[in-house]
Amino acid sequence: MKNILFDFGGVFVDLDMEAVNTGIQTYLGMSLQGLYHRHREIFDGFETGHLSEKEFVDAVAAMGLPKNKIVDIWNKMVLGIPKNRIDFLRSLQGKYDLYLYSNTNPLHEKELDRLLRAQQGLSLKEFRQLFKASWFSHDIGFRKPDKEGFEYIIRETGIAPKETLFIDDSLSYLEGAKAVGMPTVLHDVRLDIVDVFDEYVAQSLLQSSETPK
């Protein structure tokens, strides 16, 4: 395998979905998932850059969340990136061409930059430089699992899909990568990517060898 395309949240970034659920349930009596299913166009629009921060906050406030609490509740999802995962990425330099693809938004991008600086003395821009290229959904206008995002990455880089392993912690997000011919592995968020990466690569190579030519 020549290229590794990583997901971000749940693979490198520790997330706390329950903290967000608790905040939303306090005011609306439902989980983030429930709110998302009712207002998918708002959340997806924010992640694809079609809504500004102000438009997103105004839209969520109209759902019933106090306007002055929205950013705090939303950012509780992001906990930071442990140092061992940063060291791990540095150890892979020269072994693979590394890429990063994330469904994210400007609020989480800014919060993660703040956390990285405070916890690791590293800016998000510096972290992204550990990859040959990286893409955030709100910058490129596409989000997983839509295959258009993966097609965009292929056009931008010229990478061969069959030589590119995509690792994500969401089963549905693997579908877009599979649609363009990338081998995929589902990451178990209970495990550290540092400990299971070699196993994932071996698994993908086995899958490739079993695929009819």
Backbone as CSV, one residue per row, in Angstrom:
resi,resn,N_x,N_y,N_z,CA_x,CA_y,CA_z,C_x,C_y,C_z
1,MET,0.851,-1.191,0.000,0.000,0.000,0.000,0.889,1.244,0.000
2,LYS,0.634,2.127,-0.970,1.481,3.310,-1.116,0.937,4.511,-0.335
3,ASN,-0.378,4.686,-0.353,-1.002,5.872,0.251,-1.943,5.467,1.382
4,ILE,-1.978,6.300,2.426,-2.937,6.113,3.515,-3.768,7.387,3.635
5,LEU,-5.066,7.248,3.475,-5.994,8.362,3.648,-6.730,8.144,4.968
6,PHE,-6.465,9.028,5.925,-7.035,8.898,7.265,-8.248,9.801,7.449
7,ASP,-9.215,9.297,8.189,-10.227,10.140,8.814,-9.541,10.907,9.946
8,PHE,-10.214,11.888,10.505,-9.625,12.741,11.537,-10.243,12.462,12.912
9,GLY,-11.502,12.872,13.093,-12.162,12.661,14.368,-12.433,11.192,14.629
10,GLY,-12.074,10.718,15.827,-12.260,9.317,16.165,-11.074,8.455,15.805
11,VAL,-10.217,8.957,14.921,-8.981,8.258,14.568,-7.798,8.951,15.237
12,PHE,-7.673,10.259,15.039,-6.624,11.036,15.703,-7.188,11.919,16.824
13,VAL,-8.325,12.523,16.558,-8.929,13.430,17.533,-9.854,12.651,18.460
14,ASP,-9.645,12.775,19.755,-10.567,12.188,20.721,-11.840,13.025,20.758
15,LEU,-12.984,12.341,20.720,-14.279,13.017,20.701,-15.112,12.616,21.910
16,ASP,-15.987,13.509,22.325,-16.912,13.233,23.424,-18.320,13.565,22.951
17,MET,-18.937,12.618,22.278,-20.286,12.842,21.762,-21.300,12.978,22.891
18,GLU,-21.047,12.275,24.002,-22.000,12.319,25.110,-22.105,13.710,25.725
19,ALA,-20.981,14.440,25.734,-21.017,15.799,26.274,-21.935,16.686,25.433
20,VAL,-21.893,16.490,24.116,-22.771,17.255,23.228,-24.213,16.812,23.430
21,ASN,-24.424,15.497,23.511,-25.782,14.978,23.734,-26.386,15.526,25.011
22,THR,-25.571,15.556,26.067,-26.058,16.061,27.357,-26.480,17.517,27.246
23,GLY,-25.657,18.318,26.581,-25.983,19.733,26.412,-27.264,19.945,25.635
24,ILE,-27.441,19.168,24.565,-28.647,19.307,23.745,-29.873,18.798,24.486
25,GLN,-29.726,17.668,25.159,-30.854,17.086,25.889,-31.331,17.998,27.010
26,THR,-30.413,18.750,27.584,-30.785,19.675,28.662,-31.846,20.665,28.203
27,TYR,-31.742,21.088,26.956,-32.651,22.121,26.457,-33.738,21.583,25.531
28,LEU,-33.440,20.501,24.802,-34.390,20.036,23.793,-34.951,18.646,24.052
29,GLY,-34.348,17.919,25.008,-34.849,16.583,25.319,-34.603,15.558,24.239
30,MET,-33.592,15.787,23.402,-33.229,14.814,22.369,-31.718,14.805,22.187
31,SER,-31.216,13.765,21.520,-29.783,13.640,21.280,-29.376,14.444,20.050
32,LEU,-28.072,14.582,19.858,-27.558,15.227,18.637,-28.038,14.474,17.412
33,GLN,-28.041,13.148,17.473,-28.481,12.351,16.330,-29.929,12.663,15.980
34,GLY,-30.766,12.782,17.005,-32.160,13.121,16.760,-32.308,14.494,16.133
35,LEU,-31.529,15.452,16.633,-31.568,16.810,16.097,-31.050,16.829,14.663
36,TYR,-29.999,16.042,14.412,-29.416,15.982,13.068,-30.431,15.448,12.056
37,HIS,-31.138,14.393,12.438,-32.109,13.802,11.507,-33.250,14.762,11.185
38,ARG,-33.566,15.639,12.114,-34.632,16.618,11.868,-34.142,17.804,11.041
39,HIS,-32.853,18.121,11.169,-32.312,19.328,10.527,-31.018,19.015,9.785
40,ARG,-31.019,17.917,9.066,-29.810,17.468,8.360,-29.223,18.560,7.475
41,GLU,-30.085,19.314,6.794,-29.599,20.312,5.840,-28.791,21.406,6.539
42,ILE,-29.098,21.698,7.808,-28.355,22.722,8.552,-26.954,22.218,8.896
43,PHE,-26.881,21.026,9.476,-25.589,20.487,9.902,-24.704,20.148,8.697
44,ASP,-25.295,19.547,7.670,-24.518,19.240,6.473,-24.092,20.524,5.760
45,GLY,-24.967,21.513,5.771,-24.633,22.784,5.132,-23.468,23.474,5.813
46,PHE,-23.393,23.362,7.128,-22.278,23.946,7.869,-20.988,23.195,7.570
47,GLU,-21.075,21.875,7.478,-19.878,21.067,7.221,-19.378,21.177,5.780
48,THR,-20.224,21.637,4.871,-19.780,21.783,3.480,-19.547,23.245,3.104
49,GLY,-19.570,24.119,4.094,-19.244,25.520,3.845,-20.357,26.332,3.231
50,HIS,-21.567,25.788,3.174,-22.683,26.527,2.590,-23.373,27.437,3.608
51,LEU,-23.070,27.212,4.892,-23.564,28.098,5.943,-22.375,28.680,6.696
52,SER,-22.435,29.956,7.004,-21.397,30.591,7.809,-21.595,30.223,9.278
53,GLU,-20.620,30.565,10.107,-20.763,30.325,11.551,-22.019,31.014,12.086
54,LYS,-22.220,32.271,11.706,-23.378,33.024,12.190,-24.679,32.376,11.738
55,GLU,-24.719,31.971,10.482,-25.933,31.334,9.961,-26.211,30.024,10.685
56,PHE,-25.156,29.270,10.984,-25.316,28.008,11.705,-25.834,28.259,13.117
57,VAL,-25.209,29.175,13.829,-25.624,29.475,15.200,-27.064,29.991,15.221
58,ASP,-27.413,30.857,14.291,-28.785,31.380,14.228,-29.784,30.251,13.963
59,ALA,-29.402,29.323,13.072,-30.295,28.217,12.725,-30.488,27.276,13.905
60,VAL,-29.419,27.000,14.644,-29.526,26.109,15.798,-30.291,26.790,16.929
61,ALA,-30.104,28.096,17.067,-30.865,28.842,18.072,-32.364,28.760,17.772
62,ALA,-32.704,28.771,16.486,-34.117,28.672,16.094,-34.694,27.296,16.425
63,MET,-33.820,26.290,16.615,-34.277,24.953,17.017,-34.614,24.899,18.499
64,GLY,-34.172,25.918,19.263,-34.516,25.972,20.672,-33.355,26.001,21.639
65,LEU,-32.110,25.926,21.130,-30.947,26.017,22.021,-30.633,27.480,22.316
66,PRO,-30.289,27.827,23.556,-29.920,29.211,23.869,-28.727,29.653,23.013
67,LYS,-28.842,30.784,22.390,-27.816,31.225,21.450,-26.445,31.342,22.094
68,ASN,-26.412,31.757,23.366,-25.125,31.961,24.040,-24.506,30.653,24.541
69,LYS,-25.210,29.525,24.341,-24.690,28.221,24.776,-24.246,27.341,23.609
70,ILE,-24.624,27.710,22.407,-24.451,26.815,21.258,-22.989,26.493,20.980
71,VAL,-22.140,27.491,20.904,-20.729,27.249,20.571,-20.070,26.389,21.648
72,ASP,-20.360,26.675,22.909,-19.781,25.897,24.001,-20.223,24.439,23.942
73,ILE,-21.519,24.207,23.731,-22.021,22.829,23.634,-21.411,22.120,22.435
74,TRP,-21.378,22.792,21.307,-20.870,22.204,20.063,-19.390,21.838,20.203
75,ASN,-18.616,22.688,20.855,-17.174,22.451,20.965,-16.798,21.426,22.027
76,LYS,-17.751,21.055,22.879,-17.456,20.016,23.872,-17.168,18.677,23.208
77,MET,-17.540,18.547,21.954,-17.287,17.313,21.212,-15.792,17.055,21.045
78,VAL,-14.987,18.103,20.935,-13.571,17.994,20.583,-12.705,18.022,21.843
79,LEU,-11.906,16.974,22.030,-11.070,16.874,23.235,-9.585,17.104,22.973
80,GLY,-9.137,16.900,21.739,-7.721,17.091,21.424,-7.096,15.860,20.801
81,ILE,-5.790,15.926,20.568,-5.030,14.839,19.949,-3.892,14.442,20.878
82,PRO,-3.855,13.201,21.346,-2.759,12.757,22.217,-1.410,12.806,21.514
83,LYS,-0.375,13.076,22.263,0.973,13.222,21.704,1.451,11.960,20.993
84,ASN,1.063,10.777,21.508,1.569,9.544,20.891,1.090,9.396,19.453
85,ARG,-0.058,9.977,19.118,-0.554,9.885,17.745,0.204,10.843,16.824
86,ILE,0.637,11.950,17.378,1.471,12.873,16.601,2.828,12.233,16.333
87,ASP,3.405,11.630,17.350,4.685,10.928,17.183,4.542,9.785,16.188
88,PHE,3.419,9.102,16.233,3.140,8.003,15.303,3.161,8.494,13.857
89,LEU,2.498,9.614,13.600,2.485,10.162,12.243,3.893,10.538,11.785
90,ARG,4.675,11.077,12.699,6.055,11.415,12.351,6.851,10.159,12.009
91,SER,6.537,9.052,12.679,7.261,7.801,12.425,6.915,7.203,11.068
92,LEU,5.782,7.606,10.497,5.363,7.073,9.199,5.920,7.862,8.023
93,GLN,6.548,9.006,8.313,7.086,9.840,7.235,8.089,9.038,6.403
94,GLY,7.912,9.045,5.096,8.812,8.319,4.201,8.393,6.890,3.942
95,LYS,7.506,6.351,4.771,7.033,4.973,4.575,5.794,4.929,3.681
96,TYR,4.945,5.921,3.839,3.719,6.043,3.050,3.513,7.516,2.704
97,ASP,2.710,7.756,1.680,2.204,9.101,1.451,0.927,9.226,2.274
98,LEU,0.912,10.169,3.209,-0.180,10.306,4.170,-1.129,11.437,3.765
99,TYR,-2.415,11.159,3.870,-3.447,12.143,3.550,-4.511,12.130,4.643
100,LEU,-5.228,13.250,4.756,-6.247,13.410,5.792,-7.511,13.982,5.171
101,TYR,-8.661,13.385,5.524,-9.947,13.862,4.999,-10.949,13.876,6.145
102,SER,-11.498,15.056,6.443,-12.364,15.205,7.612,-13.660,15.926,7.285
103,ASN,-14.757,15.380,7.802,-16.001,16.142,7.876,-15.892,17.042,9.100
104,THR,-15.759,18.330,8.881,-15.637,19.234,10.027,-16.180,20.603,9.665
105,ASN,-15.982,21.562,10.541,-16.586,22.882,10.389,-15.665,23.921,11.020
106,PRO,-15.880,25.201,10.716,-14.973,26.241,11.230,-14.892,26.306,12.752
107,LEU,-15.991,26.047,13.461,-15.958,26.110,14.926,-15.051,25.024,15.498
108,HIS,-15.191,23.811,15.016,-14.343,22.732,15.510,-12.891,22.902,15.057
109,GLU,-12.693,23.460,13.882,-11.330,23.707,13.410,-10.616,24.686,14.349
110,LYS,-11.289,25.748,14.720,-10.682,26.740,15.621,-10.469,26.171,17.025
111,GLU,-11.429,25.378,17.492,-11.305,24.793,18.825,-10.156,23.787,18.874
112,LEU,-10.014,23.008,17.823,-8.924,22.035,17.798,-7.571,22.723,17.726
113,ASP,-7.484,23.815,16.995,-6.240,24.574,16.955,-5.896,25.089,18.351
114,ARG,-6.902,25.582,19.072,-6.684,26.083,20.433,-6.200,24.962,21.354
115,LEU,-6.848,23.802,21.264,-6.484,22.673,22.119,-5.089,22.147,21.794
116,LEU,-4.768,22.044,20.508,-3.440,21.556,20.112,-2.344,22.481,20.624
117,ARG,-2.554,23.760,20.511,-1.558,24.719,20.994,-1.383,24.596,22.502
118,ALA,-2.498,24.456,23.218,-2.440,24.384,24.680,-1.874,23.054,25.171
119,GLN,-2.232,21.965,24.504,-1.857,20.633,24.979,-0.511,20.153,24.437
120,GLN,-0.228,20.488,23.180,0.954,19.925,22.521,1.937,20.967,22.000
121,GLY,1.609,22.251,22.132,2.486,23.296,21.610,2.600,23.250,20.099
122,LEU,1.525,22.836,19.461,1.517,22.621,18.014,0.252,23.237,17.437
123,SER,0.366,23.985,16.357,-0.830,24.534,15.724,-1.477,23.465,14.851
124,LEU,-2.736,23.661,14.524,-3.411,22.737,13.617,-2.747,22.763,12.243
125,LYS,-2.296,23.935,11.820,-1.599,24.029,10.539,-0.344,23.167,10.549
126,GLU,0.394,23.193,11.639,1.606,22.368,11.756,1.260,20.884,11.784
127,PHE,0.175,20.546,12.460,-0.266,19.141,12.462,-0.601,18.692,11.046
128,ARG,-1.290,19.520,10.293,-1.689,19.147,8.925,-0.491,18.991,8.002
129,GLN,0.618,19.609,8.381,1.830,19.471,7.565,2.476,18.097,7.698
130,LEU,1.970,17.270,8.635,2.431,15.883,8.747,1.859,15.021,7.620
131,PHE,0.932,15.578,6.868,0.309,14.884,5.743,0.752,15.535,4.434
132,LYS,0.789,14.745,3.400,1.143,15.284,2.079,0.081,16.275,1.622
133,ALA,-1.160,15.997,1.990,-2.267,16.921,1.735,-3.393,16.581,2.697
134,SER,-4.230,17.566,2.990,-5.372,17.330,3.876,-6.547,18.158,3.399
135,TRP,-7.748,17.651,3.665,-8.967,18.309,3.204,-9.997,18.326,4.318
136,PHE,-10.567,19.508,4.556,-11.677,19.663,5.482,-12.926,19.928,4.648
137,SER,-14.010,19.256,4.998,-15.225,19.304,4.179,-15.729,20.724,3.947
138,HIS,-15.620,21.575,4.958,-16.180,22.932,4.799,-15.337,23.779,3.850
139,ASP,-14.116,23.331,3.554,-13.265,24.049,2.598,-13.506,23.598,1.160
140,ILE,-13.823,22.308,0.970,-13.917,21.772,-0.395,-15.354,21.596,-0.878
141,GLY,-16.322,21.750,0.031,-17.720,21.670,-0.391,-18.270,20.271,-0.526
142,PHE,-17.516,19.282,-0.099,-17.973,17.892,-0.126,-17.781,17.283,1.259
143,ARG,-18.612,16.313,1.596,-18.472,15.612,2.855,-18.680,14.108,2.635
144,LYS,-18.061,13.334,3.502,-18.294,11.896,3.479,-19.739,11.620,3.908
145,PRO,-20.374,10.582,3.362,-19.819,9.514,2.534,-19.911,9.751,1.032
146,ASP,-20.318,10.949,0.588,-20.504,11.172,-0.843,-19.216,10.898,-1.615
147,LYS,-19.330,10.146,-2.682,-18.132,9.756,-3.435,-17.472,10.946,-4.123
148,GLU,-18.223,12.041,-4.293,-17.653,13.215,-4.961,-16.441,13.764,-4.222
149,GLY,-16.449,13.657,-2.897,-15.299,14.117,-2.120,-14.058,13.286,-2.422
150,PHE,-14.236,11.993,-2.547,-13.109,11.115,-2.853,-12.636,11.326,-4.295
151,GLU,-13.559,11.572,-5.189,-13.190,11.882,-6.574,-12.402,13.186,-6.631
152,TYR,-12.791,14.144,-5.823,-12.067,15.420,-5.737,-10.628,15.182,-5.288
153,ILE,-10.444,14.345,-4.271,-9.104,14.044,-3.752,-8.253,13.357,-4.818
154,ILE,-8.850,12.446,-5.540,-8.118,11.740,-6.598,-7.680,12.721,-7.684
155,ARG,-8.567,13.641,-8.062,-8.208,14.646,-9.074,-7.091,15.555,-8.583
156,GLU,-7.184,15.956,-7.320,-6.200,16.874,-6.759,-4.808,16.263,-6.653
157,THR,-4.738,14.982,-6.397,-3.453,14.337,-6.088,-2.928,13.424,-7.186
158,GLY,-3.842,12.875,-7.990,-3.435,11.888,-8.988,-3.142,10.521,-8.392
159,ILE,-3.521,10.288,-7.128,-3.254,8.996,-6.493,-4.112,7.909,-7.131
160,ALA,-3.575,6.692,-7.125,-4.323,5.547,-7.630,-5.200,4.996,-6.514
161,PRO,-6.508,4.917,-6.723,-7.397,4.440,-5.656,-6.999,3.076,-5.090
162,LYS,-6.593,2.154,-5.941,-6.260,0.807,-5.480,-5.021,0.786,-4.593
163,GLU,-4.220,1.850,-4.664,-3.008,1.947,-3.849,-3.219,2.824,-2.610
164,THR,-4.496,3.154,-2.327,-4.812,4.111,-1.267,-5.765,3.482,-0.251
165,LEU,-5.266,3.224,0.938,-6.095,2.674,2.007,-6.801,3.803,2.753
166,PHE,-8.122,3.698,2.858,-8.905,4.686,3.603,-9.315,4.090,4.939
167,ILE,-8.989,4.804,6.024,-9.297,4.360,7.389,-10.252,5.356,8.031
168,ASP,-11.415,4.867,8.471,-12.424,5.736,9.092,-13.140,4.941,10.183
169,ASP,-13.662,5.658,11.176,-14.372,4.978,12.264,-15.867,4.869,12.009
170,SER,-16.338,5.361,10.866,-17.753,5.293,10.519,-17.959,4.362,9.333
171,LEU,-18.762,3.332,9.523,-18.993,2.353,8.467,-19.598,3.001,7.229
172,SER,-20.531,3.916,7.421,-21.182,4.542,6.268,-20.205,5.378,5.458
173,TYR,-19.203,5.958,6.116,-18.259,6.814,5.408,-17.318,6.006,4.509
174,LEU,-17.188,4.722,4.790,-16.333,3.876,3.951,-16.936,3.691,2.555
175,GLU,-18.241,3.870,2.446,-18.917,3.558,1.185,-18.455,4.450,0.043
176,GLY,-18.235,5.735,0.336,-17.775,6.636,-0.721,-16.413,6.245,-1.248
177,ALA,-15.534,5.821,-0.341,-14.193,5.379,-0.748,-14.274,4.097,-1.561
178,LYS,-15.119,3.180,-1.124,-15.287,1.922,-1.873,-15.815,2.194,-3.272
179,ALA,-16.682,3.205,-3.389,-17.296,3.520,-4.681,-16.271,3.981,-5.712
180,VAL,-15.146,4.532,-5.249,-14.106,4.972,-6.189,-12.959,3.962,-6.269
181,GLY,-13.096,2.821,-5.608,-12.108,1.751,-5.741,-11.026,1.703,-4.687
182,MET,-11.211,2.436,-3.582,-10.206,2.400,-2.509,-10.474,1.229,-1.567
183,PRO,-9.439,0.491,-1.158,-9.611,-0.450,-0.059,-9.885,0.326,1.221
184,THR,-10.670,-0.242,2.115,-11.065,0.465,3.330,-10.929,-0.425,4.557
185,VAL,-10.754,0.218,5.697,-10.749,-0.479,6.986,-11.549,0.367,7.979
186,LEU,-12.421,-0.300,8.728,-13.199,0.372,9.763,-12.385,0.415,11.055
187,HIS,-12.131,1.620,11.554,-11.364,1.776,12.791,-12.270,1.639,14.005
188,ASP,-11.831,0.863,14.969,-12.535,0.691,16.236,-12.071,1.786,17.189
189,VAL,-12.976,2.714,17.542,-12.579,3.872,18.351,-12.173,3.479,19.773
190,ARG,-12.454,2.252,20.171,-12.012,1.800,21.496,-10.517,1.498,21.499
191,LEU,-9.923,1.443,20.308,-8.508,1.150,20.160,-7.765,2.383,19.683
192,ASP,-6.462,2.413,19.930,-5.633,3.527,19.475,-5.079,3.181,18.100
193,ILE,-5.216,4.108,17.157,-4.715,3.880,15.796,-3.240,3.484,15.806
194,VAL,-2.490,3.978,16.775,-1.063,3.657,16.891,-0.864,2.157,17.065
195,ASP,-1.755,1.518,17.796,-1.610,0.099,18.125,-2.126,-0.830,17.040
196,VAL,-3.033,-0.350,16.197,-3.684,-1.250,15.234,-3.370,-0.923,13.781
197,PHE,-2.590,0.109,13.538,-2.330,0.527,12.162,-1.711,-0.584,11.315
198,ASP,-0.672,-1.226,11.820,-0.016,-2.282,11.046,-0.989,-3.409,10.714
199,GLU,-1.855,-3.723,11.654,-2.877,-4.752,11.426,-3.836,-4.317,10.315
200,TYR,-4.190,-3.034,10.304,-5.086,-2.518,9.269,-4.445,-2.622,7.884
201,VAL,-3.171,-2.280,7.799,-2.487,-2.358,6.511,-2.431,-3.805,6.036
202,ALA,-2.096,-4.716,6.942,-2.038,-6.139,6.594,-3.407,-6.636,6.142
203,GLN,-4.443,-6.176,6.824,-5.815,-6.561,6.478,-6.175,-6.076,5.081
204,SER,-5.775,-4.842,4.757,-6.092,-4.291,3.436,-5.336,-5.022,2.334
205,LEU,-4.106,-5.403,2.604,-3.320,-6.138,1.608,-3.916,-7.522,1.358
206,LEU,-4.418,-8.136,2.418,-5.066,-9.440,2.267,-6.326,-9.305,1.429
207,GLN,-7.105,-8.270,1.685,-8.312,-8.032,0.911,-7.979,-7.820,-0.562
208,SER,-6.916,-7.044,-0.816,-6.528,-6.763,-2.199,-6.107,-8.030,-2.924
209,SER,-5.424,-8.912,-2.215,-4.956,-10.157,-2.846,-6.107,-11.102,-3.167
210,GLU,-7.229,-10.925,-2.413,-8.385,-11.783,-2.622,-9.354,-11.227,-3.646
211,THR,-9.136,-9.974,-4.039,-10.027,-9.346,-5.021,-9.729,-9.865,-6.418
212,PRO,-10.755,-10.340,-7.147,-10.534,-10.831,-8.515,-9.929,-9.753,-9.396
213,LYS,-8.914,-10.138,-10.123,-8.253,-9.179,-11.019,-9.043,-8.988,-12.309
